[in-house]
């Protein structure tokens, strides 16, 4: 058993295996399971999850899931598609959160709870606003022709500026 904060040997083995995968190549769940001797879709899932995260953070390698089959290493334009699907999921989650928080009887909350509820609702509302298709159109106009991605803080500032011009 590993200690908190320590990397499990199975995660390291899977990480090392993922480093050998070329862009566009697929590695099957069976191959990955054979590396650690445990099914990575069941008991070994957490090790594969950690290995993928390490490959992303340490080596800038992105792996997308092929349902029931394995992982494919993707680059560039394919990564943009993955990022867009994340934005779509964020938008749906924010909608669900807004629907959930809207069930609260605000008169039964303490002042602190009321403030927290307003803040959470505002954050989810902003997430919905910034992930809408209309927002993407406005934001794409400010990104045209730029060869590098700015840091997240600059992106947020530019996003707010684009919305001010509305």
C-alpha positions as CSV (number, residue, x, y, z in Angstrom):
1,X,0.0,0.0,0.0
2,X,1.3,3.5,-0.9
3,X,1.4,6.4,1.5
4,X,-0.6,9.6,0.8
5,X,1.4,11.7,-1.7
6,X,3.4,8.8,-3.0
7,X,3.1,7.5,-6.6
8,X,1.9,3.9,-6.8
9,X,4.1,1.6,-8.8
10,X,1.2,0.7,-11.1
11,X,0.7,4.4,-12.0
12,X,4.5,4.7,-12.8
13,X,4.4,1.5,-15.0
14,X,1.4,2.8,-16.9
15,X,2.9,6.3,-17.2
16,X,6.1,4.8,-18.7
17,X,4.1,2.8,-21.1
18,X,2.1,5.9,-22.2
19,X,5.3,7.7,-22.9
20,X,6.0,5.2,-25.7
21,X,2.8,5.9,-27.6
22,X,3.3,7.9,-30.8
23,X,0.8,10.7,-31.8
24,X,-2.2,9.1,-33.5
25,X,-1.5,5.7,-32.1
26,X,-3.9,3.7,-30.0
27,X,-3.1,1.7,-27.0
28,X,-5.8,-0.9,-26.0
29,X,-7.2,-1.3,-22.5
30,X,-6.0,-5.0,-22.7
31,X,-2.4,-3.8,-23.4
32,X,-2.6,-1.4,-20.5
33,X,-4.1,-4.0,-18.2
34,X,-1.3,-6.5,-19.1
35,X,1.3,-3.9,-18.0
36,X,0.0,-3.9,-14.4
37,X,-1.7,-7.3,-14.3
38,X,-5.1,-5.7,-13.4
39,X,-8.0,-4.5,-15.4
40,X,-7.6,-0.7,-16.0
41,X,-11.3,-0.4,-16.6
42,X,-12.1,-1.8,-13.2
43,X,-9.7,-2.2,-10.3
44,X,-6.9,-0.4,-12.0
45,X,-8.7,2.6,-13.2
46,X,-7.2,5.0,-10.7
47,X,-3.7,4.1,-11.8
48,X,-4.5,4.8,-15.4
49,X,-6.2,8.1,-14.5
50,X,-3.0,9.1,-12.6
51,X,-0.7,8.0,-15.4
52,X,-2.7,10.0,-18.0
53,X,-2.6,13.1,-15.8
54,X,1.2,12.7,-15.3
55,X,1.6,12.4,-19.1
56,X,-0.4,15.6,-19.6
57,X,1.3,17.6,-16.9
58,X,4.9,16.4,-17.3
59,X,5.1,15.7,-21.0
60,X,2.2,17.6,-22.6
61,X,0.8,14.3,-24.0
62,X,-3.0,14.1,-24.4
63,X,-4.9,10.8,-24.5
64,X,-8.5,10.6,-25.5
65,X,-10.7,7.6,-24.6
66,X,-12.1,5.2,-27.2
67,X,-15.0,3.7,-25.4
68,X,-14.5,0.1,-24.6
69,X,-11.3,-0.1,-26.6
70,X,-8.5,2.0,-25.2
71,X,-6.7,5.4,-25.5
72,X,-5.5,7.3,-28.5
73,X,-2.8,9.9,-28.3
74,X,-4.0,13.1,-29.8
75,X,-2.4,16.4,-30.8
76,X,-3.2,19.9,-31.9
77,X,-6.5,20.2,-33.7
78,X,-7.8,17.0,-31.9
79,X,-7.0,18.6,-28.6
80,X,-9.1,21.6,-29.5
81,X,-12.0,19.3,-30.0
82,X,-11.5,17.8,-26.6
83,X,-11.3,21.3,-25.0
84,X,-14.6,22.2,-26.8
85,X,-16.3,19.1,-25.3
86,X,-15.0,20.1,-21.9
87,X,-16.6,23.6,-22.4
88,X,-19.9,21.9,-23.4
89,X,-19.8,19.7,-20.2
90,X,-19.1,22.8,-18.1
91,X,-22.1,24.6,-19.6
92,X,-24.4,21.6,-18.8
93,X,-23.0,21.2,-15.3
94,X,-23.5,25.0,-14.6
95,X,-27.1,24.7,-15.8
96,X,-27.7,21.7,-13.5
97,X,-26.2,23.6,-10.6
98,X,-28.4,26.6,-11.3
99,X,-31.5,24.4,-11.4
100,X,-30.4,22.8,-8.1
101,X,-29.6,26.0,-6.3
102,X,-32.9,27.5,-7.5
103,X,-34.8,25.1,-5.3
104,X,-33.5,26.8,-2.1
105,X,-36.0,28.7,0.1
106,X,-33.7,31.8,0.6
107,X,-35.7,32.9,3.6
108,X,-34.5,29.9,5.6
109,X,-30.8,30.6,5.1
110,X,-28.5,32.4,7.5
111,X,-26.8,35.6,6.2
112,X,-23.6,33.6,5.5
113,X,-25.5,30.8,3.7
114,X,-27.4,33.4,1.7
115,X,-24.1,35.0,0.6
116,X,-22.6,31.7,-0.3
117,X,-25.8,30.8,-2.3
118,X,-25.6,34.1,-4.2
119,X,-21.9,33.7,-5.0
120,X,-22.4,30.1,-6.2
121,X,-25.4,31.1,-8.4
122,X,-23.4,34.1,-9.8
123,X,-20.4,31.8,-10.6
124,X,-22.6,29.3,-12.4
125,X,-24.4,32.1,-14.2
126,X,-21.0,33.5,-15.4
127,X,-20.0,30.0,-16.5
128,X,-23.2,29.7,-18.5
129,X,-22.7,33.1,-20.0
130,X,-19.1,32.6,-21.0
131,X,-19.7,29.1,-22.4
132,X,-22.6,30.1,-24.6
133,X,-22.3,29.9,-28.4
134,X,-22.8,33.7,-28.6
135,X,-20.0,34.2,-26.2
136,X,-17.7,32.0,-28.3
137,X,-18.4,34.1,-31.3
138,X,-17.5,37.3,-29.5
139,X,-14.4,35.8,-28.0
140,X,-13.2,34.3,-31.3
141,X,-13.2,37.8,-32.8
142,X,-10.7,38.9,-30.1
143,X,-8.5,35.8,-30.7
144,X,-8.2,36.0,-34.5
145,X,-4.7,36.0,-35.8
146,X,-3.0,35.4,-32.4
147,X,-0.3,32.8,-32.5
148,X,0.0,32.1,-28.8
149,X,-2.5,31.4,-26.0
150,X,-2.4,34.0,-23.2
151,X,-2.4,32.9,-19.6
152,X,-5.8,32.3,-18.0
153,X,-5.8,35.6,-16.2
154,X,-5.3,37.5,-19.4
155,X,-8.0,35.3,-21.1
156,X,-10.5,36.2,-18.3
157,X,-9.6,40.0,-18.6
158,X,-10.1,39.9,-22.4
159,X,-13.3,37.9,-22.0
160,X,-14.7,40.5,-19.7
161,X,-13.6,43.3,-22.0
162,X,-15.4,41.5,-24.9
163,X,-18.6,41.4,-22.9
164,X,-18.3,45.1,-21.9
165,X,-18.5,46.0,-25.6
166,X,-21.8,44.3,-25.9
